[in-house]
Amino acid sequence: MTPRPVIPAVIFLAAFVFYSSLFVVPARAVRLIDAGYLDCELSGNLKGFYLGIHDSDFSEGRDGGLTLLRLIVSGSATDGASFEFHLLEGGMINPHAAAPSGLVTFSSSERFRAHRWTHTQSTHEDFSAYTAVDRANVTLHLPRCDVTVGRQAISLGTTYFWNPSDLLTSFSPYEFDRDYKPGVDAIVAEIALGEFSGITLLYGAGKYFRLDESAFLARVFGNIRDFDVALMAGRYREDAFAGADFSGEAGPGIGIRGAAACYWAENDNDFFQVVVGAEYRFENDLYLSAEYFYNGFGTPHSSRYLTKVLSERIMQGDFYNISRHYLGVLGSYEVTPLLIVSLAVIVNINDKSMLIDPTVIYSLGDNAEFVAGMVIATGRKARGLRLKSEFGAYPDFSFVEIKYYF
């Protein structure tokens, strides 16, 4: 009988052969409707993902995998409206193993979704299959104002590893698949004040439209001395919120960025977060980026880590880190036009634990790529339920991903 841990690898290998056969086919969107009043096309992508989690202090090593098909229907109706619809069809092998990867492209998260719009086709300890609507929205293009209603991707802020301004669905700092953000149920009005300035009014719906789980935000943005700047304030769940972010160039090839956020909590202590970062691209295609993160929500004392891990904000996915001071560094180099290697390191400055993420990206064609890497966690190991360091409690894992776009 085939050992169970080998099964995901065999299935992934079969998927790899299938994906490889697609690369010889020219990838292009399919025009569904092309009329004077309606234009509509079909596009999408297919991904195969394999994850191997190594042994840790809390569990034995295990394998998991995911195959995800995303179908995208988008278009416009006359000149006054446009629309998009994303349907996901996914199958997960050993879903409990795949979950810690942070692969949000097929997350079961209900953050800022009034209803799930997810259908479970099959669920089992070793396999599960789902169909989900990730985006479904209509945009009305009015004079000097665009209004988008429905499930949509919303990105706020300018920073990379940590983004305190991106309140609704920010990526985790160790997210390696950032092609698509999960859609949220929202109404967004973009009001133009000038060529590079405007106001964004946003309502993000909580579960069943509950006000204590919803967000009401106003964001003013503009350009000052070639720097993009923004101010934001409003209500986030039960907290009052205010924030700011900026990005621009400090010199030839030198980019700087930053963000700050302050929470006046209804049922917790008030706190603020700050991120500052810089990046530089050398002429030899070497790219370097670094960010410092002050996390006022976290604690500098490892003895209080477990309390933070079990807090509502961490459990709901509002925040990802539990300590106070962090440093993130990313370097990438284009070895050839087809091959890119990168190394990301996240350091908990308080307890000296680290996450080290080497990654290789290889282009298999105009619309396909192969990604492989691993995440190595270092730091003092936990003693029972007492966490001695943040990342020391994380398992190491390796991943392989194949993407095909059409």
N, C-alpha and C positions, 0 to 999 in steps of 0.2 A: 504493500500500500504506500502511496506517495506521502512522505512526511508533510504535515500541514503547513509549516513555514515555507516550503518550496512552492506551494500552489500559487501564491500571488506572483512570484517571479516567473513561473511558467506562463501564466495568463498575460503578464506584462510583456514577455518576449513575443507572444503571439500578436499582441496589440502593436508592438514595434514593427513587426513584419507588415502588418496591415497598413500602418501609417506610412511606412517607407514606400509602399506601392502607390500612395497618393501623390508623392512628391513629383512624379513624372507628369502628372496631370496639371495643366495650367490652371492656376487659382484665379477665380474671378466671381464677382457678384452676379446674380441672376436677376435680370429685369423682369418683374412680374407684371407691372402695369405701366404703360407709357402713353398717357393720354394728356390732352391739353389741360385738364383740370386736376389730374391725379398722377403722381409719379411714385412708384413703389418698387423696391428691390429686395432681394434675399441674399444675405451673406452670413458669415459665422466662423466658427473655429471648432476644432476637435483637439482634445488634449488627453494624453495618457500620462499618469503620474504614479510613481512607485516610491514608497517610503519604507525604510528599514530602521526601526528604533532599537538602539543598543540596550544592553542590560543597564539598570540603574539601581539605586538603593531602595526604590519603591516598587519596582516591577521588573519582570523578565523581558528580554528583548522580543520584539514581534514585528511582523511585516504588515503592510497595508498598501492599498492601491486605489486609484480612482481613474475612471474614464468619463470624460465630460464633453458632451456635445452642446454647443451654444448656437442656436438659430436666431438670426437677427433680421427682422423685417422693419425697414425704415423708408421714409419718403416724405412727400409734401403734397398738400392739397391747395391748389392755386398758389398765390404768393403770400397768403396770410396765415398758413398753418403748416406745421410739420409734426411728425410722429415717429416713435420707435417702440419696438416690442422685442424683448429678449426672452426666449424660452430655453430652459436648461433641462437636459436629460442626462442623468448621471447614475453610475453604478459604482459602489464602493466595496472593496474587498477588505475584510477585517476593519470595519468603520471605526472601531475604538482605537485602532492603531493609527489610522490616518488623521484622526481629529487633532492631535497635538501639533501637527505641522503648521498650523496657522493658515491653511489654504482656504482663504475666504471666498474664492470664486464659486464654491458650491457649499456655502455655510448654511446651517439650519438656524442661524441667528435671526431673532425677531426684532432687532434694534430698529426703532422708528418705522415699524410696519404695522399698520392698523390691522391687517389680516395676513396670514402666512402665504396664501396662494401656492401651497405646496401639496402635492399628492404623493403619498407613500405607496409605491407599486409593490414593493417587496421588502420585508425586513427580517433579518436573521442574524444570529451571532457572528457569522462569517461573511455575510453579504447583505447589502441593502441597495435598493434602487428608488430613485425619486424623479419626479417631474416638478419643476418650479418655474414660476414667472419671476424673473429677476428685474425686468424693466417693462413698463407699459405707461407711456405718457404722451401727451399732446402739448405742443408749444404754439401759442398764438403770437404772431408777430405784429404788434401794434406800433404806431408811430412813437419812436424813442423808447419803446418798452416791449420786452418779451416776457410772457407769462407761461410757465410750464406747470402742468397739473398732472399728477399721477406718480407712479413708481419711477424714480430717476436716480442717477448717480450725482452726488453733490460733493464737490471738493472745495474746501476752504483752507486758506493758509499757504505758506510757502516753504516750510521746512520739510526735511526728509525722514530722519529716523524717528523723531518725535514731533507731533504737530498739534499743539494745544488749541489751535484755532479751528481745526477740522473736527467739529464736535460730533457729527452724526455717525460717520463710518470711517474713522481714520484707520490707516493700515497700522498693524503692530510694527515695532521697530525691527523685528526679524522676519518680516514678510518677504518671501522671495518671489512670489507670483503676484505682480501688481498690474496685470493687464486690464482688469476690470474691477471696479469697486462695486460692492453690493448695492442694489437700488434701495431707496427708502421712499416711503409714501409721503409726498410733500407738495406744497404749492410754493413756487419761487417766482418772484417778479424782479426782473433785471431792468432798471430804469437808467437810461443813458443821460448823463449831465454834460458830457463832453466826449472828445475822441478817446481819452484814456481815463475817464472818471465816471462814476455812477453810484447808484444805491441799489443794494440787494435786500429785498424783504423776503423772509423765509418762514414758513410754517412746516415743521416736521411732525408728523402724526405719531402719537404713542399708540400702544396696543389698544384696539377698539376705540381709538380717538380719545383716550383718557388724558385730561389736561395735565395731571401730575406726571405723565410719562412723555409729554410732548415738548417741543421746542418752538419758541417764537424769537426770531433774531432779526436785527437790522444791521447791515454792513455798508459802510461808506468807503469807497476806494478811489484812488487817484494817483497821479504821478508828480513827484516833487524832485526837481534836479535829477531826472532820469532814474529815480528810485520809485518802485511801485510800493505804495503804502496803503494800509487799510485799518479802519477802526470798526469794532463790532460790539454790540451790546444786546441784551435781551434776557429771556427766561429759558433756562435749560433744565428740563424736568422740574424739580422743585427749587432749583438754585437760581439766584440772580447771577448774571455773567457779564463780564466785559473783557475785551481782548484787543490786541493789535498785532499786526505783522508787517514785515517789509522785505524787499529783495532788490538787489541792484548790483552794479559793478563798482568796485573800489579802485580799479586800475585795469590795464589790459589783461584780459583773461582771468581776473580775480573777481569772483562773485561772492557776495556776502548776503546773509539772510537771517531773519530772526522772528520770534513770535513770543507774545506774553499773554497770559490768561489769568483772570482773577475770578474766584468762585465765592459768592456769599451764600453759604450753605444753609438750608432750612433746618436740617436735622443732623448737622455735623459742624466741625470747626471750619471757619473760613480758611482758604489757602490760595496760593498762586503758583503758577508754573512759568518758566522762562526757558527759551531755546535760542542759542546763537550759533551760527555756523558759517563756514567759508568753503569755497571750492576753487580749484585751479586746474586748467587743462593745458598740459605741455604740448609743444609742437610735435613731439614724438608719439602722440596719442595716449600718453599716460594721463589719467584723470585721478585727482585726489580730492576728497571731501571730508570734512570733520564737523561735528556738532557737540556742543555741551548742553546738558539738560539739567535744570534745577527743578525738582519735583516736590513742590510743597505738600502734596498729598501724602508722600512717602515718609518713611522714618529712617533716621541714620542708625538705629539700634536693631541689630539682628534678632534680639530677643522679642521684638514686636512684629517681626515679619509675618508670623502665622496669622495674627489678628488682621493684618492688612490683606493677606491672601484671601481670607474668608469674608472680607468686607463686601458690601453690596456693589460698590463701584467697580471693583475688580471682577466680581462674579458676573456683572451685566456687560462687561466689555468696555466700560467707559475709559478705563486706564489699563495699562499693561505692566507697569513697574511699581514696586513697593518700597524702594529705597529713596534716597534724597538726591544724590549727585551721580551723573552719568556722563560718559564720553563715548561717542560713536565715530568710527573712522571707516571710510570706504575708499578703496583704490581699485582702479580697473585699467587694463591695458589691452589695446587692440593688437594682438600678435600678428594676425593677417586680417584682410577684410572679412574673412569667414569665421575667425576665432577670436573670442574675447575671454580673458581671464579676469577674475575679480576676487578681492578679499575684503570682507567686512568684519569689523571687530567692535563689539559693544562691551564697555567696561563699567561695572558698578564700582565707582570710586570709593564708596564707603567701606565695602567688605572685600574689595579687590577681586571679585569673581568676574568671569568673562564669558562671552559667547563669540566663537571664532567661526566664520562662515566662508570657506573658499568655494568658488563657483566657476564652472566652465560653461560657456555658451558657444555653440557651434551652429552656423547657418547651414541647413540642409537644402535650401533652395530659396527662391524669392519670397515664399510664404510659409516657410517651415524652419523650425530650429530645435536643437537638442540642448537640454540644460541638465547639468549634473553637479552635485556638490554635497557638502555635509555641514552639519552644525556641531561644533565641539564645545562642550561646556566645561569650564574649569572653576574651581573654588572649593572652599571647605564643605565637606559633605554633611548632610543632616544627621542628627542623632535622635532617632525616633521621630517624634513630631516637632522637634526643635530644629528650626532652620538656622544653620551656622553662616550661610551665605545664600544669596538669591539664586545665582546661576549654578552654584554647586549642586542644587537640588534638581536641575534639569537633566534629562537623558540626552546622550548624543544620538544623532540620527543622520542617515544618508538619504539622498533623494535623487531621482532621475525623472525628467519630464520631457515629453515630446509634444510640440505644438504645431498645428497645421491650420492655416487661415485660408478662407475662401470667400 
